[in-house]
Amino acid sequence: MTAAAIPVAMRRMLRPRPLWLVLPAVALLAVFFLFPMARLFMLGVQDPATGAFTAEHYVRLAETPVYWRILGITFRIAILTALFSVLLGYPLALWLSRMDSRRQAVMALLVLLPFWTSYLVKTFAWMILLGHRGVLNTLFVEAGVIESPMRLMYNELGVVIGMVHAMMPLAVLTMLPVMNGIDRRLTLAAGTLGAGRAQRFWLVYFPLSMPGAAAAGLLTFITSLGFFIVPAFLGGRGQTMLAQTIISQVQELVNWSFAAVLASFMVAAALISIWIYNRFFGLSAISGGASSGDGPAGGKLLRGVGQRILRFMAWVSGPFDRLGARDGADGRGFAVYPWLAIAFLIAPTLVVFPLAFTSAGSLQFPPPGYSLRWFEQYLNSPVWISATLRSFGVALATAFCATVLGGLAALALARSSSRWNGPIFALMLAPMVVPRIVVAVGLFYLMAQIGLVATNTGLIIGHTLLAIPYCFITIGAVLKSYDWRLNQAAETLGAGRLTILRRITLPLLRGGVISAGLFAFVTSFDELTIAIFISGGLRTTLPKQMWDDMFLQLNPTLAAVSVVVLLIVTLILLVAQKLQK
C-alpha cells in the first residue's frame, strides 16, 4: 500500500457507519441491564460472607417444599393465563382481521386501551367487581340469582380472571398481524374445491394462524411469570407467586442470594419457553414472518399429529356449517362473542368512574349520590400531587431518552446488513422478554451501590430500559415502508448525513417517532415494578402511591386517581392512534 493510500484507508475505517448509531442504546443496556443481570445471577452461586462459589442456595431451594409449591403455583397460573388468553382472544383477533384497515384500527383501539391501562387500575376495578360486597355479588343477590355472596376473590379464580383480563389484549395484538398477513384467496380456493366452512377454517386458515397463536401463548406465559400485582390483591396465601416471593426476599429478609436463585429460575423458564417456540415455529413468526416449522422439531411426526387433530376438529365442526350458512356468508350471527369479549376488556375499568364521583365515605355500588369531594381531596393532597408531578416528569424524560435511543437503534439496523444485526435485535428486545421483577431486582442491587436509589435519575434509567423495546419496534415498523432512495437523491445533491436526517428522514417518520414517544410515556407513567425498588419510599410515583394506599384501604380517592390515570392514558393513545400510520 502506498503512502498516499494509507490516509484514504484510514478515513474509510473511521467513516461513520449506520451500525454505529446503535452504540448509545447498547451501552445503556450493557451497563444497566446485562451487567446487573450477570451480577444478580452470580449472587446465587456465591457465599455472601466470603464470596466463594457455593451451591448452598440451590440446595436450600431443593430441600424446601414451600418454594417448590410456589414454583408450581406460578407455573400453573401462568399456563392457565396463557391458555385462556389465547382461547378467548383468538375469535376476537379473527373478527378484527376480517375488517378493512380503517375500521380495524378503530376497533383495535378498544383492545389497545385495556392493554395500556395500568395494572393497578385494572386490579382495583376487579376488586370492586369481585369483592364480597362487590358489584357482581350485589347484582346477583338483588336479582335473586344467588342467596348469599359468592367467593370470587382471594382465590385462584380471582387471580386467573384478573390476569386473563390483563393478558388477553396482548394475545389479540400478537395474533392480529399474523392473521392480517394470511392470503384470503387460499380459503376461497379451498371452497371452490368443495371444502366446507369447517374444513376451510381448520385445514387451511388455522394452520396458517398457528404461529401467531403460539407467539401469543409464549408472550402471555412469559409476562405472567413475573406477575405480582394481581395475585397480591386478588389472591390469597395459596396463590403466592414467584415474583411476590422475590420481593419478600429482597425487601423484608434482605436475602439477595436466594432472591437471585428464584430470579434465575424465572429467567430460565422464560428462555426455555422461547427456545421451544423457536424450535417449533421460529422467532420470526412473532413479528408476522414465516414460520420455521420445517426444522428438526417441527418434523413429520409433529405435523402428522397436528393434521389428525385438525381433521378431527373439522369433522366435529362439520354439522355447524349449515348454521353458519343461515347467518350469511360472513357468519354475522357469530359476531356476538367479539362484542362480549370487548365488554369483558372495557367494562371493569368503566365501573371505576361512578365510584370516583360517589358521595359516600366508602366504596358502594351503585353510589347513593354523586360528589366531587374525592377529586378535591386528590387535588388538595400534597402527597398525591407530588407523586403525580414526579410521574409526569420521569415519564417525559423517559419518553425522550427511549425514543432517541430506540429510534437510532432501529435506524441503524434498517440501514445495516452486518452479522451483528441479529444479536443486537435480540438485545434491544431483551428487557421486554426478561420478567420485569428480575430487571428491577438486578437494577436495584446495582443502583444501591452507586447511589441512584431514591433519585429521579434512577427511575428514568430504569423506565428507559423498559420503554426502549417499544420505541425500537414502533419506529422499526415505520422504517420498513421508508423509501431510502430519497436519501440517495439528497446525497447526490450534496446534502450531508445530518441534513438528510433533519430535513428528510425525521419529517417522514414523524408520526411513528411521536407514537413511539407516547408509548414510552405511557410505559413509564404506569410503571410500578421499578418504582417499588428504585423510588426507595422517598421518590414516590403515582403508581407507587396507589400501591401503598391499596394495601392500607380501598377508598373513593383511589377511584378518583384511577379515573385521572385512565383519562391521561386514553388521551395519549388517541393522539398516538391519530399520528401512527
N, C-alpha and C positions, 0 to 999 in steps of 0.2 A: 504494500500500500504506500503510495507516495505521500509526501509531507502535506501536499495540498488537499489530499483526500481525507486526512485524519479529522480536520475540523468539521467537514461535511458529515462524516460518520458519527462524530460526537453529537452534532446538532440533531441528527436523526434519532439517536438513542435518547436524548433528553427532550425531544419534542413531546408535548402533552398528548397522551393517547386517551381515548374515551374511557378505558377501564380505570384510569386514574381518578375519575370523578367519584368512584365508589369508596375511595380511601377514607374519607371522614366517617362514613357510616360504619365501615369495617373497624376503624379504630375505636369508635364508641362501643360497638358490640364486643370487641376483643377485651376492652378494659372493664366494662360494666356488665357483661353477660358471660362470655366464655371463661374469663379468669375467676369470677365469683362462683360459677358452677363447678369449675375444677377444684377450687379450694373447699367448697362445700362437700363434694364427694370424697375429698381426701380426709376430711374430718371423720368420716365414717370408718376409716381404717387406721386411725391414729389414736394413741393414748393421750388424753388431754393433759396429763401431768408431764410425761417425758417426751411426747412427740414421736415415739417409736411406733412402728406399724403393728397393728393388732387386729384380730378378728372377733374380739370380745363383744363388740356392739352387735354384730350379726348373730353371734351365738346367743346373746340375750334375746334378740328378736325370735330366733328359732325355738327358744326354750320357754317363751311366754305366750300362752294360748290366747290371752286377751288381744294381743296385737294381730295374731293370725285371724281372729274373729273380726277385727276392724278391717283388715285387708279383704276378707271375704265379703263383708258388708259393702265396702267401697266398690269392689268389682261387680257385685250383684246389682247394686243400684245403678252403676254406670252402664251396665249391659242392658238393664230394663229401660233406662232412659234412652239409650241409643236405639233400641228396638222399637219402642213406641213412637219415638220422634220420627223415625223413617216410615213406619207403617201409617201413622196418621198424617204425615206430611206429604207422602207420595201422591195421593189423589189431589191434594191441593196444588202441588207443583205441576201435575199433569194438566189440571184445569187451567192454570196460568199459561202453560206452554202453548195452549191452543188459541190464545188470544193474539190479536195484532199487537205490534210493538208499543203503540201509544197506550192502548187500554191496559196492556200488561204492566207497563211502567206505573200506571196509577194504582192498579190493584196490588202490585208488589210493594208499594209504599205502605199498605195496610199490614203487610208481613214484616217490612223493614222497621216500622215504628216499634213494635214489641221487641224486636231484636236489639235495638239500640237503647231501649228503656232500661234504666238502672235495675240491676238485680234486687237491690234493696226495695225499690218502689214496687216491683212485681211481687216480691216476697211479702211485703207489707199488705198488698192488696189481697193475696191469698190467705193471709192470717185473718183478715176481715171476713173473707168469704167462708173459710173452713172452720172458724172458731166454734166453741161450744154454743155460744150465743151469736154466732156469725150470721151472715146474710142467708146462706143456703139452709142452715138449720132453722132459722126463724121462718123462712118462707115455707119450708116443708111442714113444720109443726102447725103453722097457721092454716095451711091448706088441708090439713088432716091426712097428709101422706104418711107421716110417722107420728108416734105418740110422744116420744122423747128424743132429744137431740142425738144425732149420730156422732161417733168419734172419728172425725175426718182429719184431725191434726195430731201432732206429736206421735206419729206412727209412720210406717213405711209408705202407706197410701198417700199421705200428705206430701211426703218428700218427693215421691215419684211424680205426682201431679204438678208440683211446683217446678221440678227440674224438666219435665217434658214440655211444660209451657215455656220455659226459658230456652230450651234447645230446639224445639220444633221449627222456629223461624230459620235457624242456622241450617237445619236439614233441608228445608224448602229452598233456601237461597243457594245451597250447594247443588241440589238436583236440577234446578231450573236451567242453568246454562247447558248442561248435558242434554236435557230434553229439547231445548231450543235448537240444538245442532243436529237432531235426528231428521233425516230426509223423509218427509211425509209420503213421498211417492212410493216408498217401499211398502207401506201398508196398503196403499191403493193398488199396487201391482199384485199383492197377495190376494186382495179382494177380487180382482179380475180373474184370478186363477181358481176362484171358488172357495177361498178361505172365509169362514165366518168371523164375526166381530171378536169372539173369544180367541180364536186361533190367530187372528191378525195381531191381537194385543200380546198374548202370552208367547207366541212363537217368533214374532218379528219385532214388535216395539219393545217389550220388556227386556229382552237380552241386550238391546242397544242402550237402554237406560240404566242397566245394572251397574256400570261403573260409577255413575252419579249417585245411585242409592248406596253403594258400598262406601263411596267417599263421604257421604253424609253420615253414615254409621260410624266411620272412622273418626271424623272430626267431633261428632257429638260425644262419642265414647271418651276420647282424649280430654275434651273440655270438662266432661262430667267427673273425671277422676279428681280434678282439683277443686270441686265444689265444696264450699263450707257455709255460705250464707243461707241457702235453702235448708239444708239439714239442721243448721243451728237453730232456726226459728220454727220450722215446720215438723221437725223430727224430735224424737226422744233419745234416751240413752242408748236404745237398741239400734239407732240409726246414725251413730257417730261414725264419721268418715275419716279417711286418712288425713285430709287437709286440716281438719279440726285438731287431730292428734299432733300434727306438726306444729301448729300454732301453740298448743298447750306445752309442748316440749321446749319451745323457744321462749315464750313469754312467762310461763309460770314456773317451769322446772329449770330453765336455762341449761338444758342438756343439748348442746349443739351437735354432739357426736351422734346421738340417737336420732335426732331430727334429720341429720344428714342421711342416716341409713333408711329412714322412712321415705325421704325425698328421692333417694336413689331407686327405691322400688317403684315409686310413681313414674319416674322418668323411664325406667326400664320397661314398664308396661306400655308406655306411650310409644317407645321406639320399637318394641316387638310388634305392636299393632300396625305401625307404619310399614315395617318390614314385611309382614304377612300381606298387607294390602298391596304393596309394591310387587310382590311375587305373583299375585293373582291378577291384578288389574293394571299396575303401573301407575306411578305417581302423577303422570301427565294427565290421567283421567280426571283428577281433581279439578283441573282448570279447563275441563271440557275437551282434552286432547284424546288421541287414540288410545285405546286400551292395549295393554301388553299381555293379554290373556293367553297368548300362544307360547309363553315361556314355559319352563320346566314344570312349575307348579300349576300352570293352567293347561295341563295336557289333556290327553284324550279321556282319561278316566273321569276327571272333574267335569269336562264338557258333556260326557255321556250321561253322568248322573244328573247334571243340571237339565239337560234336554228331556230326560224321562220325567223329571218333576214338572217341567213346563208343559209337556204333553198331557200329563195328568190334570194339571190346573186348567188347561184348555178344554179337556173333556168334561171336567166338573162344571166349568162355567158355560159350556155349550147351551144348556137349556135356557139361559138368560138372554140369548141372542134375540129371541122373539120379543122379550120385554124391552130390550134396547131399541128394537125396530119400531115399537109403538111410540117411543119417545122422540122419534125423529133420527135423522142420520147422525146428529152430533150428540145424542143422548142427553137432551136437556133435563130429563127427569132426574138424572144423577147429579145435577148441579146443586142440589140441596146441601150435600155434605160440605163442599168448599165454603159455603156461607156459614155453616155451623162451625167449621174449623176457624174461620176468621173471627167469628164471635168469641170462640174459646180463647183466641190470642188477645183480643182487644178488650173484652168485657171486664176482666179483672181490674185493669187499670182505670177503667171508667167508673168503677164503684167508688174509687177514692174521691172523686170530685164532690158528690153530695156530702160526704163526711167531712170534707175540708171546710164546708160552709155551715156546719151544724151549730145550733145554739146550745146544745147540751154540753156538759162538762166532761163527757166521756164519749166513746165511740158507740153510737146507737144507729141501727138501720131499721126502718127509714128514720131520718133525723126528725125530732119533734118540731124543729123550727130552723130558720136559717139566719146566719150572722157572719160578719167579717172579723169577729174578735180573734180568731186563731191566726189570720193573716196579719192582724195588727200586732199580736204577740210575737210573731215571727219577725216582723219588720222592726219591732222595738227591742229585740233581744241582741245585745252586743255579741253574744257567743255565736248565734246563728248568722248574723250579718258578717262577722269576721270570717267565719268558715266559708260563706258564700263568696265573698270577695277574694279570699285566698284561692278557692277553686277556680274562679274566673281567671285570675292572674296566672296560675300554674297552667291552666288549660290553654290560654293564649300563647304562652311561651312554648308549651309542648307542641301546639299546632305548627308554630313557625319552625321549630327545630326539626320535628319529624317530617314535615313537608319538604324542607330543604334537603335533608339527608336522604330521605326515601326517594325524592324526585331525582336527585343526582345519581343515586344508585340505579334507578330504573332507566335513566337516560344512558348510563354507562353500559348496561347490559344490552340495551336496544341497539347500540352502535358498535358493540364489540362481538367478535366471534372467537374469543380466547377460550382455551380449555379450562380456564378458571371460572367461566360463567356458571357452570353447574354448582360447584361448591359455594360460590358467592350467593347464588339464588337460594340455596338451602340455608345459608347463614342468615340472610335477610328475613326468611320466614320462621326461623328457629324460635324467636320469642313468642310467636303465636302458637307454636306446637308444644313447647315445654309448658306444663301447668304453671299458672301464674303464682301459685303459692310457693313453688320451688324457686322461681325467679326472685320473688320477694324476700325469701329467707336468705338466699345467697347474696343478694344485694345488701340486705340489712347487715350481714356479717362483715362485708367489706366497708360499708359506709360508717359503721360504728367505729372502725379503726382509723378512718381518715377524717372524721368529724363532720360528716354530712347528714347525720341523723337529726331530725327536727329542724331541717332547713328547707327553704323553698327550692334551692338548687338540687338537693337530693330528690325531692319529689319530681322536679322537672326531668331529671335524668332518668328516673325510674319510669315515669309515664311515657317519655320519648321512646324508651326501649319497646314498650308495648304498642305504641302507635306507629312506629316505623313500618312494620309489615303491611298495615292497612294503606298507608300512603304509597308504599312501594307497589302494591298490587293495583291500586286505583290509577296511579299515573302510568304504570306499565301497560295497563289495559288500553289507555288512551293512545299511548305511543305505538301500539300495534297498527293503528289506522293512519299514522302520520306519514305524509309524503316527504321522504328525505331528499327528493330531487329539488325541493325548494331551497334547502340549504346549499346544495351543489350549485344551483343557479346563482345564489348570493355570493358564493365563493368566487365564481368566475367573474363577478362584477367588482371584486376587490374587498368584500366585507370580511372582517375578522371574526374569530370564533365568538367572542363576547358580543359583538354587534349582532351576529346571527341569532344567538341565544336570546338577546334582549328584544330584538325587533321582529323576529320571525317565530322562533320556536315557542317562547313563552306566551305570546298572544294567541297562537293557535291551540296551545294546551291549557289556556286559562281556565276553562270550565273544569277540566279534570284536576288541575292543581288546586283550585279553590275547593272542590269537592273533597279532595284528599285532606286539605287543611281542616275542613269542617268535621270530617270523620275523626281526625286526630283530636280535635277539640272535644268531641263527644266522648271519645275513649278516655281522655284524661278527666273530664268533668264528672263522669260516673264511676271512676276507678276507686276501688276500696282496698284491694289486697295489698298493694304497695303502700297505701296511706296508713294502714294499720301498723306497719312496721316502721316506715321511714318518718311518719309525722311525729312519732315519739310522744304523743299526747299533748304536744305544745303547738305544733303547726297543724291544727285540725282542719281538714277539708270538710265540705258539705256531706259527702257520703260517710266519712268517718264520724261526724257528729250524729248523723242519723243512726248509724250502727250502735253508737253508745246509748242513745235515747231509746232505741227499740229494745235493748236489754233491760232498761230500767222499767219502762211502762209504755204501752201503746196509748197514744193520746191524739186528739184532733190536730195538735200542732204538727205532728208528723204527717198527717194527711195534707195539711196546707203546704208543707215543704215539698211533699211528693208532687203536688199539683204544679208548684213552681218548676221543679225539675222536669216534669212531663212537658210543660209548655215550652221550656227552653229547648229540649231535645227535639220536640215536634217542629218548632220554628227552624232549627238548624237543618233538619232532614228535608223540610220543604224547600229551603234555599238550595241545598245540595242537589235535590231532585230536579230543580229548575235549571241548575247550571250544568249538571252532568249530561253528557251526550248519551 
